[in-house]
Amino acid sequence: MTEVHFYHLQRRPMEAVLPALLAKSRERGWRAVVKVDGDDRLAALDDHLWSFSDESFLPHGTDREPDPAEQPVLLTAGDDNRNGAAILFLVEGAAMPADISGYERVVLMLNGRDEEAVAEAREVWRRLRGEGYAVTYWQQDETGRWQKRA
């Protein structure tokens, strides 16, 4: 069954955390889908992933480009898994798809400084646990390392 991880961002913003998590997913040989909430955010994240580091390269594309199935990391505002990804990242309020069974793992990244986002994530947590999904909660410690809290 799909694992669902909740990443509570408090110390660093999504733009700083997501590239490292995508790189780790790629090291595992996983394709990834990153779902955002809207086309404007899609374009901004696409630009960010091309320029976040001078030392590394994160191959990716959007579902607006030709051959999305060929992308190792696919950015989208939709629910389709068009590149056969093993992992789905939901960022900045992107809604949980109705069916997540096609993924090995789903990572919901929430802004810990946004009380509305935290409240919504708690509702999703309760619903998914009630449906029998394995859910875990991760939070950064003072050194920036991820710690499993629940």
N, C-alpha and C positions, 0 to 999 in steps of 0.2 A: 504494500500500500504506500502511497505517496507520503513522504515526510514533509512537514510544513515547519519552517523555521521563521521565527519572528525576530528581526534584528532591530533593537531599540537604539536609534541614533541619538546620542546626547552630546558627545564630545567632538565628533567630526561630522561634517555634512555628507549627504549621499554622494555627492560628486567626488569626495575623497575616498569613500569606502567602496563604492561599486566597482571601480576598475580593478582593485585587488581581488575582490570576490570573483569577478569574471575571469581574471587570470588564473586563479586557483581552479575554477571550473574547467577551463581549457586544459590545464595541466593534467586533470583527471581524464581528459579525452571527451568531455561532455560538450555538446552544443548547448547554447543558452538562448533564451528569449528574454528580453527586457521589455516589460509592458509599462507604458507611461499613460498619463491621463491627458491626452490631446496632442494634436499635431504640432502646436507651437513648442511644447516641451520635448517632443520627439526630435525636432530639428536642433534644439539647443543641446540635448544630450548627445546627439550624433556629432555635433561640432566638438563638444567636450571630450568625447572618447578618442577623437583624432589628435587632440592637443594636450591631454592631461599630463604627459611626461615626455621629456626629450630623450630619455633612455630606453623607452620600451614602446612596443607597438601592439595594439589590440585590434586584430582584424574583426571588422563588423560591417553591417549594412542595415538599411531600413527595409521595411516591407513595401516601400514605395518604389524601390529600385528593381531592375530586372533580376530574375532568378533568386528570389529570397531563400529558396531551398538550399542554395549553395553557401549561405552565410553561416559561419561558425557561431557568431553572436548576432542575433536579429533584434532590432529595435522596432516596436510596434505600439499602436494604441488599440489594437484589436485582441481578440481572444484566440485566434488560430495559432497553432504550432506549425508554422509553415516551413521550418527548417529541421523538424524532427528532434527538437531539443530535449535533453534529459532534465534540464533545470529551468525554472521560470522565476524571474525576479520581478516583483511588483514594487514600483517606486512612486513616491510622491502622490499617494492617494489613488493609484490605479486599482480598479476593482478586481476582486478575486473572480476568476472565471467560474461559471456554473459547474464545469467538469474539469478537474485537475488530475484525473486518473492517468492521463498519458504522460505525466512527468514523474521522474524519480523523486524530485525535490522541488518544493516551492519556497521561495524566500520572500517574505513580506518585510520591506524596510520601512520603518515608521520614524517620523520626526518626533523625538521625545519632548521637544519644546512646544509642540502643537497639541493642546489638550483634546481637541476634536479628533485628531488623527489617532491619539492614544485610545480614546473612547471607542472609536470605530474598530481599531485593532482588537480591543478586548471582546467586542461583539463577534468578530470573525473567529477569534480564538475559541470562544465558548461554542459557537456553532460547529466548527470543525472537530473539536473534541467530542461533542455530542454525536457527530457522524462517525466517530471511530478513528479519525486520523491521528497519527503520531505527531504531536505538536511540541515544539521546544521554543524557549524564550532565551535570547542572547542579549547581553548588555556589555558595553565596554567598561573595563576597569580604569583606574586612574592612569595606567601606563598605556592605554589604548588597546590592550589585548581583549579579545572576545571571551566572555565568561558565560557558561550555561547557567541560567538562574532558575529555570523551571523546565 
